[in-house]
């Protein structure tokens, strides 16, 4: 009888998947002062004055503007932090998150 050699089954390699990305969106309102919005964008999202001004004006003109794209946890944390800053000063400033397509 011939010797039969059994080889182990090859192990399936685990594919690491990139985390899903989420957009942080600034929603326009008619009550929060523009300077305050710029201050929040610079503070929370580490934008320059020019970048923050551009985002604020885009949201003002179009009703909303994508601020940045992060992983879900970071996006939600940044949106919450920025919205809370507005609330602490009595403004209805609102940021939201949305899954990137």
C-alpha positions as protocol buffer text, in pm:
chain_id: "A"
residue {
  index: 1
  type: UNK
  ca { x: 0 y: 0 z: 0 }
}
residue {
  index: 2
  type: UNK
  ca { x: 133 y: 340 z: -90 }
}
residue {
  index: 3
  type: UNK
  ca { x: 190 y: 588 z: 187 }
}
residue {
  index: 4
  type: UNK
  ca { x: -72 y: 863 z: 188 }
}
residue {
  index: 5
  type: UNK
  ca { x: 43 y: 1200 z: 306 }
}
residue {
  index: 6
  type: UNK
  ca { x: -227 y: 1436 z: 430 }
}
residue {
  index: 7
  type: UNK
  ca { x: -150 y: 1802 z: 403 }
}
residue {
  index: 8
  type: UNK
  ca { x: -329 y: 2061 z: 613 }
}
residue {
  index: 9
  type: UNK
  ca { x: -591 y: 2270 z: 437 }
}
residue {
  index: 10
  type: UNK
  ca { x: -462 y: 2612 z: 342 }
}
residue {
  index: 11
  type: UNK
  ca { x: -587 y: 2879 z: 579 }
}
residue {
  index: 12
  type: UNK
  ca { x: -801 y: 3151 z: 427 }
}
residue {
  index: 13
  type: UNK
  ca { x: -629 y: 3484 z: 463 }
}
residue {
  index: 14
  type: UNK
  ca { x: -832 y: 3746 z: 641 }
}
residue {
  index: 15
  type: UNK
  ca { x: -876 y: 4053 z: 428 }
}
residue {
  index: 16
  type: UNK
  ca { x: -863 y: 4374 z: 619 }
}
residue {
  index: 17
  type: UNK
  ca { x: -1131 y: 4610 z: 502 }
}
residue {
  index: 18
  type: UNK
  ca { x: -1097 y: 4985 z: 510 }
}
residue {
  index: 19
  type: UNK
  ca { x: -1330 y: 5144 z: 762 }
}
residue {
  index: 20
  type: UNK
  ca { x: -1639 y: 5314 z: 622 }
}
residue {
  index: 21
  type: UNK
  ca { x: -1609 y: 5691 z: 602 }
}
residue {
  index: 22
  type: UNK
  ca { x: -1858 y: 5949 z: 721 }
}
residue {
  index: 23
  type: UNK
  ca { x: -1900 y: 6315 z: 625 }
}
residue {
  index: 24
  type: UNK
  ca { x: -1941 y: 6584 z: 889 }
}
residue {
  index: 25
  type: UNK
  ca { x: -2189 y: 6839 z: 755 }
}
residue {
  index: 26
  type: UNK
  ca { x: -2246 y: 7195 z: 876 }
}
residue {
  index: 27
  type: UNK
  ca { x: -2612 y: 7297 z: 855 }
}
residue {
  index: 28
  type: UNK
  ca { x: -2694 y: 7663 z: 798 }
}
residue {
  index: 29
  type: UNK
  ca { x: -2908 y: 7857 z: 1041 }
}
residue {
  index: 30
  type: UNK
  ca { x: -3007 y: 8224 z: 1048 }
}
residue {
  index: 31
  type: UNK
  ca { x: -2911 y: 8288 z: 1411 }
}
residue {
  index: 32
  type: UNK
  ca { x: -2553 y: 8177 z: 1476 }
}
residue {
  index: 33
  type: UNK
  ca { x: -2307 y: 8462 z: 1403 }
}
residue {
  index: 34
  type: UNK
  ca { x: -2066 y: 8394 z: 1118 }
}
residue {
  index: 35
  type: UNK
  ca { x: -1765 y: 8475 z: 1335 }
}
residue {
  index: 36
  type: UNK
  ca { x: -1871 y: 8214 z: 1588 }
}
residue {
  index: 37
  type: UNK
  ca { x: -1911 y: 7947 z: 1317 }
}
residue {
  index: 38
  type: UNK
  ca { x: -1559 y: 8025 z: 1193 }
}
residue {
  index: 39
  type: UNK
  ca { x: -1428 y: 8002 z: 1551 }
}
residue {
  index: 40
  type: UNK
  ca { x: -1588 y: 7657 z: 1594 }
}
residue {
  index: 41
  type: UNK
  ca { x: -1454 y: 7530 z: 1261 }
}
residue {
  index: 42
  type: UNK
  ca { x: -1103 y: 7646 z: 1350 }
}
residue {
  index: 43
  type: UNK
  ca { x: -1120 y: 7500 z: 1698 }
}
residue {
  index: 44
  type: UNK
  ca { x: -1283 y: 7160 z: 1636 }
}
residue {
  index: 45
  type: UNK
  ca { x: -1167 y: 7087 z: 1281 }
}
residue {
  index: 46
  type: UNK
  ca { x: -830 y: 7268 z: 1296 }
}
residue {
  index: 47
  type: UNK
  ca { x: -903 y: 7476 z: 988 }
}
residue {
  index: 48
  type: UNK
  ca { x: -724 y: 7792 z: 888 }
}
residue {
  index: 49
  type: UNK
  ca { x: -917 y: 8118 z: 889 }
}
residue {
  index: 50
  type: UNK
  ca { x: -957 y: 8101 z: 511 }
}
residue {
  index: 51
  type: UNK
  ca { x: -1075 y: 7739 z: 508 }
}
residue {
  index: 52
  type: UNK
  ca { x: -1326 y: 7804 z: 787 }
}
residue {
  index: 53
  type: UNK
  ca { x: -1458 y: 8114 z: 611 }
}
residue {
  index: 54
  type: UNK
  ca { x: -1505 y: 7919 z: 287 }
}
residue {
  index: 55
  type: UNK
  ca { x: -1696 y: 7636 z: 459 }
}
residue {
  index: 56
  type: UNK
  ca { x: -1914 y: 7882 z: 652 }
}
residue {
  index: 57
  type: UNK
  ca { x: -1999 y: 8080 z: 338 }
}
residue {
  index: 58
  type: UNK
  ca { x: -2078 y: 7766 z: 139 }
}
residue {
  index: 59
  type: UNK
  ca { x: -2316 y: 7647 z: 413 }
}
residue {
  index: 60
  type: UNK
  ca { x: -2470 y: 7994 z: 425 }
}
residue {
  index: 61
  type: UNK
  ca { x: -2533 y: 8000 z: 49 }
}
residue {
  index: 62
  type: UNK
  ca { x: -2631 y: 7636 z: -9 }
}
residue {
  index: 63
  type: UNK
  ca { x: -2788 y: 7544 z: 325 }
}
residue {
  index: 64
  type: UNK
  ca { x: -2523 y: 7287 z: 417 }
}
residue {
  index: 65
  type: UNK
  ca { x: -2156 y: 7211 z: 355 }
}
residue {
  index: 66
  type: UNK
  ca { x: -1933 y: 6908 z: 404 }
}
residue {
  index: 67
  type: UNK
  ca { x: -1673 y: 7004 z: 662 }
}
residue {
  index: 68
  type: UNK
  ca { x: -1455 y: 6692 z: 667 }
}
residue {
  index: 69
  type: UNK
  ca { x: -1457 y: 6314 z: 624 }
}
residue {
  index: 70
  type: UNK
  ca { x: -1357 y: 6074 z: 903 }
}
residue {
  index: 71
  type: UNK
  ca { x: -1423 y: 5726 z: 1032 }
}
residue {
  index: 72
  type: UNK
  ca { x: -1765 y: 5695 z: 1194 }
}
residue {
  index: 73
  type: UNK
  ca { x: -1650 y: 5735 z: 1554 }
}
residue {
  index: 74
  type: UNK
  ca { x: -1437 y: 6041 z: 1483 }
}
residue {
  index: 75
  type: UNK
  ca { x: -1704 y: 6204 z: 1264 }
}
residue {
  index: 76
  type: UNK
  ca { x: -1973 y: 6160 z: 1529 }
}
residue {
  index: 77
  type: UNK
  ca { x: -1744 y: 6288 z: 1804 }
}
residue {
  index: 78
  type: UNK
  ca { x: -1644 y: 6599 z: 1605 }
}
residue {
  index: 79
  type: UNK
  ca { x: -2004 y: 6674 z: 1503 }
}
residue {
  index: 80
  type: UNK
  ca { x: -2120 y: 6640 z: 1864 }
}
residue {
  index: 81
  type: UNK
  ca { x: -1835 y: 6856 z: 1994 }
}
residue {
  index: 82
  type: UNK
  ca { x: -1903 y: 7134 z: 1741 }
}
residue {
  index: 83
  type: UNK
  ca { x: -2279 y: 7126 z: 1800 }
}
residue {
  index: 84
  type: UNK
  ca { x: -2224 y: 7135 z: 2176 }
}
residue {
  index: 85
  type: UNK
  ca { x: -2002 y: 7443 z: 2144 }
}
residue {
  index: 86
  type: UNK
  ca { x: -2291 y: 7626 z: 1979 }
}
residue {
  index: 87
  type: UNK
  ca { x: -2535 y: 7510 z: 2246 }
}
residue {
  index: 88
  type: UNK
  ca { x: -2304 y: 7626 z: 2526 }
}
residue {
  index: 89
  type: UNK
  ca { x: -2322 y: 7976 z: 2381 }
}
residue {
  index: 90
  type: UNK
  ca { x: -2697 y: 7966 z: 2316 }
}
residue {
  index: 91
  type: UNK
  ca { x: -2678 y: 7918 z: 1939 }
}
residue {
  index: 92
  type: UNK
  ca { x: -2868 y: 7661 z: 1731 }
}
residue {
  index: 93
  type: UNK
  ca { x: -2546 y: 7567 z: 1545 }
}
residue {
  index: 94
  type: UNK
  ca { x: -2584 y: 7214 z: 1410 }
}
residue {
  index: 95
  type: UNK
  ca { x: -2348 y: 6960 z: 1259 }
}
residue {
  index: 96
  type: UNK
  ca { x: -2456 y: 6617 z: 1142 }
}
residue {
  index: 97
  type: UNK
  ca { x: -2291 y: 6307 z: 997 }
}
residue {
  index: 98
  type: UNK
  ca { x: -2375 y: 6108 z: 686 }
}
residue {
  index: 99
  type: UNK
  ca { x: -2222 y: 5793 z: 539 }
}
residue {
  index: 100
  type: UNK
  ca { x: -2005 y: 5867 z: 240 }
}
residue {
  index: 101
  type: UNK
  ca { x: -2112 y: 5690 z: -80 }
}
